Amino acid sequence: MMVIIMSTTSPSPASAEERTEAVLIDRKKADAPWRDVLDGAARWEVRIHEHGMIALVDVMPRLVRGEQTADSAIVQAARVSYGSGTKRVQEDRGLIRYLMRHRHTTPFEMVEFKFHVAMPIFVARQWIRHRTANVNEYSARYSVVPDRFYVPTADNVRKQSRSNRQGGEELIDIGTAEEFLDYLESCRKQYARYEQLLEKGVSRELARIGLPVNVYTEWYWKCDLHNILHFLSLRMDEHAQKEIRDYAVAMFELIKPIVPVTCEAFEDYQLGGVTLTRLELEALRGGQPLATGNKREQAEWEAKRRKLGL
């Protein structure tokens, strides 16, 4: 189907002459029926903790041919580089796995996901460090912050790790856990003061600064698949804070049906893989201890040895 669009423009406001241009658009019909990768749903949503959630609200490509998945957009982009002849000698799955193994990341950027997320502010502040997405957050300058707070259960209050300054590890004693929960409850009760001060005329942009970081915020987060996988490789790791890890695991489950071949390769080569440094390779070849006095490097090497069954 050929469409002709006529556009009439004036070279300058003072000129009476008109210039007409014809733009030809060739609308080619699909050679197979199109399928919505979200199966016609407005969103796919997973509830997280008491008040949180992550929802997949859009995908690019949203429509794929026949029984294809959005993995097809990755293959399509890759074959621009390799040439159309590659399609005859290498299956889509093999090509995607090759791209993943050899870190040819550009084709994975051809798939994008948009999420709607509700999470505690302390989770959002970790999340926003991944500066490769388009983000629009709920504004507490324009709107009142809802009365929603994240509170862990007593059996999930963790003790400060001795080896990791930014993390927690085993659980703390129940008495201290309950004391911590009492502290959070006293913070939550300050929300009533926040509402009272708003009613007395204090601006929203100032009233918000007294709220704790376990209050919930929301945002829309759009990111390409390559950078989502990088986010997941860090935030699904056992060393990531549990609260953000819960969101990362849910995100991975949401994208799996959309790009199943890519997610399989990601699990095989990144989540389930082990990367060795030069020092570790030398220790492995020579059967000698790691050639470093750094205790953290030695601990990481021992963890890798256990994973490798050495």
VENVEN-V994732 format. One record per residue. N is the residue number from 0. SS is DSSP state (H for helix, E for strand, - for the rest). OMEGA is omega in whole degrees, -180 to 180 (999 if undefined). Layout:
# VENVEN-V994732
n = <N,N>
ss = <SS,SS>
omega = <OMEGA,OMEGA>
This chain:
# VENVEN-V994732
n = <0,1,2,3,4,5,6,7,8,9,10,11,12,13,14,15,16,17,18,19,20,21,22,23,24,25,26,27,28,29,30,31,32,33,34,35,36,37,38,39,40,41,42,43,44,45,46,47,48,49,50,51,52,53,54,55,56,57,58,59,60,61,62,63,64,65,66,67,68,69,70,71,72,73,74,75,76,77,78,79,80,81,82,83,84,85,86,87,88,89,90,91,92,93,94,95,96,97,98,99,100,101,102,103,104,105,106,107,108,109,110,111,112,113,114,115,116,117,118,119,120,121,122,123,124,125,126,127,128,129,130,131,132,133,134,135,136,137,138,139,140,141,142,143,144,145,146,147,148,149,150,151,152,153,154,155,156,157,158,159,160,161,162,163,164,165,166,167,168,169,170,171,172,173,174,175,176,177,178,179,180,181,182,183,184,185,186,187,188,189,190,191,192,193,194,195,196,197,198,199,200,201,202,203,204,205,206,207,208,209,210,211,212,213,214,215,216,217,218,219,220,221,222,223,224,225,226,227,228,229,230,231,232,233,234,235,236,237,238,239,240,241,242,243,244,245,246,247,248,249,250,251,252,253,254,255,256,257,258,259,260,261,262,263,264,265,266,267,268,269,270,271,272,273,274,275,276,277,278,279,280,281,282,283,284,285,286,287,288,289,290,291,292,293,294,295,296,297,298,299,300,301,302,303,304,305,306,307,308,309>
ss = <-,E,E,E,E,E,E,E,E,E,-,-,-,-,-,-,-,E,E,E,E,E,E,E,E,E,-,-,-,-,-,-,-,E,E,E,-,-,-,-,-,-,-,E,E,E,E,E,-,-,-,E,E,E,E,E,E,E,E,E,-,-,E,E,E,-,-,-,-,-,H,H,H,H,H,H,H,H,H,H,H,H,-,-,-,H,H,H,H,-,-,H,H,H,H,H,H,H,H,H,H,-,-,-,-,H,H,H,H,H,-,E,E,E,E,E,E,E,E,E,H,H,H,H,H,H,H,-,-,-,-,-,-,E,E,E,E,-,-,-,-,-,-,-,-,-,-,-,E,-,-,-,-,H,H,H,-,E,E,E,-,-,-,-,-,-,-,E,E,E,E,-,-,H,H,H,H,H,H,H,H,H,H,H,H,H,H,H,-,-,H,H,H,H,H,H,H,H,H,-,-,-,-,H,H,H,H,H,H,H,-,-,-,-,E,E,E,E,E,E,E,E,E,E,H,H,H,H,H,H,H,H,H,H,H,-,-,-,-,-,-,H,H,H,H,H,H,H,H,H,H,H,H,H,H,H,-,-,-,H,H,H,H,H,H,H,H,H,H,H,H,-,-,-,-,-,-,H,H,H,H,H,H,H,H,H,-,-,-,-,-,-,-,-,H,H,H,H,H,H,H,H,H,H,H,H,H,H,-,->
omega = <-179,179,178,178,180,178,-180,-179,175,-179,180,-179,-175,-175,177,-179,179,180,-178,179,177,176,-178,178,180,-177,-177,178,178,180,176,179,179,179,177,-177,176,176,177,-179,175,180,170,-171,175,177,-179,-180,-174,-173,-173,176,168,-177,172,-174,178,-179,170,8,176,-179,177,-177,174,-178,179,171,179,172,-177,178,178,180,179,-180,-178,-176,170,178,-173,-177,-175,-179,-179,-176,-176,-173,-177,180,-179,-178,179,180,-180,179,176,179,-179,-178,-174,174,170,-164,-173,180,180,178,-180,176,180,179,174,-177,168,-172,170,-174,175,-178,-179,174,180,-178,172,-176,-173,177,175,-167,-174,-176,170,-172,170,-172,172,-176,177,171,-178,-172,177,179,-179,-179,180,-177,174,176,178,173,-178,-178,175,174,-169,177,178,179,177,-176,-177,-175,-176,-175,174,-178,-174,-175,180,-179,-171,180,179,178,180,176,178,179,175,178,179,179,178,176,-179,-179,178,179,179,177,177,179,-179,-179,174,180,179,174,176,-177,179,-177,176,-177,-177,-170,177,-178,-180,-176,173,172,-173,169,178,171,167,-173,-179,-173,177,-172,179,-178,173,180,176,177,-177,-180,179,-172,171,180,-177,-180,178,178,-174,-175,178,177,178,178,-179,179,179,177,-180,179,179,-176,-178,-179,-177,180,-173,-179,178,-179,176,179,178,178,-177,-170,-178,-179,-177,-176,177,177,-178,176,178,-180,180,177,179,178,-180,-179,-174,-177,-178,175,179,-174,177,176,-179,-175,-180,177,179,179,179,179,179,178,178,178,179,180,179,180,-178,999>
